[in-house]
Amino acid sequence: MATKENDQIIKESNCETKMGLPCVLEAFTSIFNTGSISNKCCGELVVLGKVCHSALVKRTLENPVFKDLNPATIIAKSI
């Protein structure tokens, strides 16, 4: 999916306002590095929803900073 489409989904669904920053950081670390996610943050992630979560992960993967990561591995971890 193109960046523009992900950005549109994120904006229209207010994805960036549905999780608190501590949980965003915890989820990001568990997906893009190593670690686990707490029950509290897991709950926030469930409220965020699959559409928002997928769009945010895909948009992050499009960032050149993450070009060396294997997208299939990251998407599998994000599930």
Disulfide bonds with the S-S distance in Angstrom:
Cys15-Cys52 2.03
Cys23-Cys41 2.14
